[in-house]
C-alpha cells in the first residue's frame, strides 16, 4: 500500500521494532485526520485489504476483552503444575 510505503520511508531510520513506537507513529499520523480522510484511505484498499484490516481490528478488540476478563492466564495448581483457567 502506497501510504504504508511512504510512512516507512519517512520513519525507517527511527524505527526500533517496538510495537509501542509503531502505535505512536500511526496514532500521531492519524490524530488530526477526519472520518472522511479515513474513508478516502479505506476506499483505496482492495477487498482483501479491507477484510484484513477489519479482521485485525476485531482480533485486537477480542484480545483486549479476553485480557480484561483475565481469561487464558495460567495459575499454578496444588502440585505446582500450571493449569489453564476456564
Secondary structure, 3 states (H helix, E strand, C coil): CHHHHHHHHHHCCCCCCCHHHHHHHHHHHHCCCCHHHHHHHHHCCCHHHHHHHHHHHHHHHHHHHHHHHCCCCEEECCCCCEEECC
